[in-house]
């Protein structure tokens, strides 16, 4: 919607999917004698120093204990059947499926069960949905809504925005992903800015927590082509249409309809 000082314009690049291998965090917490109680959080610390934090500090974050005890949460040391590389958090990182990536702390160095959420800058100040008129620089710790579970979303992987494609049969591909533990039930696609819709073909997901791919083959004629897509989950929830309705000073949580514009020749 507009530039946000100090923030990267992620566009389509803030998500991926992978296969992880490691130890269940629940098993580690159980071996440490952890007892499940309401309100407890599991905090993770990492050694990388974040100069943008106020004050400068290492990275950290937390998740509710009930999520940490779920069988899908891992202390992972393999990614896609290979030793976890340092760039992706090796030797060991946390993987919290269904939650924003900021809670899957890389290079994890300490795990603490504590009474409340992490007071680390990136949980107490950043990664929070503030009111539209708030000032991120002066907002108090804990103000706004903390990001946690993923929002229902989808995107178009091919063609890309600004691509030139050949006239005739065009296969449009993308993915959909639902919130914590829910399932993508349908992907709609429009070639006329949302006036009419057709259902895309959903392909089997490799796992409960991965994204689900979809595709649709259409005949396109020379000229401009605008593609819009929207996802429904198995509770009947639909993505919102416009990012304007989701605006917040951090630019977070934008799960509006996906769209690309390209040329057909």
Buried (B, 14 or more C-beta within 10 A) or exposed (E): EEEBEEEEEEEEEEBEBEEBBBEBBBEBBEEEEBEEEEEBBBBBBBEEEBEEBEEEBBBBBBBBBBBBBBEBBBBBBBBEEEEBEEEBBBEBBBBBBBBBBBBBBBBBBEBEBBEEBBBBBBBBBBBBBBEEEBEBEEBEEEBBEBBBBBBBBBBBBEBEEEEEBEEEEBEBBBBBBBBBEBBBBBBBBBBEEBEEBEEBEBEEBEEEBBBBBBBBEBEBEEEEBEBBBBBBBEEEBEBBEEBEEBEBBBBBBBBBBBBBEBEBE
